[in-house]
Each structure stands twice: as structure tokens, then as C-alpha cells.
Amino acid sequence: MKLNGVYTVQPVSIQVLLSDLDNESSRNAAGEMFRDRITTKRKLNCEWGIMSTQEISQILNIIANVFFSVTYMDPWDGVEVTRTFYAGDRTAPVCMIQHGETIWKGLTVNFIEK
């Protein structure tokens, strides 16, 4: 995975969600579904393991922009792709402070396709 063209510490887990976006959907009296699918977007649920402050700061600074590029292996396309995303909520729990340095238990963040 690359964030804005930069290789960072690799996530320990990436889950790719494919979400259909509909303009309008409804059911008729017989219960049949009618939908106007506009597109399919990706959401990447990413989780990193233990990191130093420098490593977690690098990732958080890259994804601080409103939009940024992510290069990853896409299961639908079957190849590595680069798409534009924005970041959802970010969680960064502290693991411990050792010799005056903070060690982070990890980072979780969702990348939602623009």
C-alpha cells in the first residue's frame, strides 16, 4: 500500500468493502426491487500494528489532506490500483511509554473512495 505515492509502514489488515450507490430505489406492490445504481465505491478498513511516534505521525500527516491517493491491490479489478480517498475516523491507542518514547498500539482508519 502507498499513501500519496509514499510507502509507509504496511497495515496488518486491509478489508475492502464494495458499496453500491443508488440514485433511487423502491419496491412495487408485488415486492419487486427497482433500483438506479449510479456506481460502486470502495471503502478500505485498515489496521496497523505497533508503531513508533514517527511512523504513526507520517501516516496521519499524509491522510490529513481532504483527499489523497491510495495504491492497493483491488480484489474486483484483480490488479494494483490507485484511487482517491478521504479518511474516516482515526483511532490511535497508546501502548506504552518506554525510555521516554511513546509506542503506539496501532492505528485504525477507514479510507472512503471519493
For each residue, the residues with C-beta under 8 A, 3 or more apart:
1: 7 8 10 11 14 46 70 71 72
2: 5 6 7 8 69 70 71 72 82
3: 6 8 59 62 63 68 69 70
4: 62 65 68 69
5: 2 69 71
6: 2 3 58 62
7: 1 2
8: 1 2 3 55 58 59 62
9: 48 51 55 58 59
10: 1 48
11: 1 14 46 47 48
12: 47 48 49 106
13: 45 46 47
14: 1 11 44 45 46 47 72
15: 44 45 46
16: 42 43 44 72 74 75
17: 42 43 44 45
18: 40 41 42 76
19: 40 41 42 43
20: 37 39 40
21: 37 38 39 40 41
22: 25 35 36 37 38
23: 36 37 38
24: 35 36
25: 22 33 34 35 36
26: 33 34 35
27: 31 32 33 34
28: 31 32 34
29:
30:
31: 27 28
32: 27 28
33: 25 26 27
34: 25 26 27 28
35: 22 24 25 26
36: 22 23 24 25
37: 20 21 22 23 40
38: 21 22 23
39: 20 21
40: 18 19 20 21 37 76
41: 18 19 21 112 113
42: 16 17 18 19 74 83 85 113
43: 16 17 19 110 111 112 113
44: 14 15 16 17 70 72 85 110 111
45: 13 14 15 17 108 110
46: 1 11 13 14 15 107 108 109 110 111
47: 11 12 13 14 106 107 108
48: 9 10 11 12 51 56 59 106 107 108
49: 12 106
50: 95 103 104 105 106
51: 9 48 55 56 103 104 106 107
52: 55 56 101 103 104
53: 56 57 101 102 104
54: 57 58
55: 8 9 51 52 58 59 104
56: 48 51 52 53 59 60 92 104 107
57: 53 54 60 61
58: 6 8 9 54 55 61 62
59: 3 8 9 48 55 56 62 63 107
60: 56 57 63 64 90 92 107
61: 57 58 64
62: 3 4 6 8 58 59 65 68
63: 3 59 60 68 87 90 109 111
64: 60 61
65: 4 62 68
66: 86
67: 84 85 86 114
68: 3 4 62 63 65 84 85 86 87
69: 2 3 4 5 82 83 84 85
70: 1 2 3 44 82 83 84 85 111
71: 1 2 5 80 81 82
72: 1 2 14 16 44 80 81
73: 79 80 81
74: 16 42 77 78 79 80 81 83
75: 16 78
76: 18 40
77: 74 81
78: 74 75
79: 73 74
80: 71 72 73 74
81: 71 72 73 74 77
82: 2 69 70 71
83: 42 69 70 74 113 114
84: 67 68 69 70 113 114
85: 42 44 67 68 69 70 111 112 113 114
86: 66 67 68 111 112 114
87: 63 68 90 109 110 111 112
88: 109 110 111 112
89: 109 110
90: 60 63 87 107 108 109
91: 107 108 109
92: 56 60 104 106 107
93: 104 105 106
94: 97 102 103 104 105
95: 50 103 104 105 106
96: 102 103
97: 94 100 101 102 103
98: 101 103
99:
100: 97
101: 52 53 97 98
102: 53 94 96 97
103: 50 51 52 94 95 96 97 98
104: 50 51 52 53 55 56 92 93 94 95 107
105: 50 93 94 95
106: 12 47 48 49 50 51 92 93 95
107: 46 47 48 51 56 59 60 90 91 92 104
108: 45 46 47 48 90 91
109: 46 63 87 88 89 90 91
110: 43 44 45 46 87 88 89
111: 43 44 46 63 70 85 86 87 88
112: 41 43 85 86 87 88
113: 41 42 43 83 84 85
114: 67 83 84 85 86
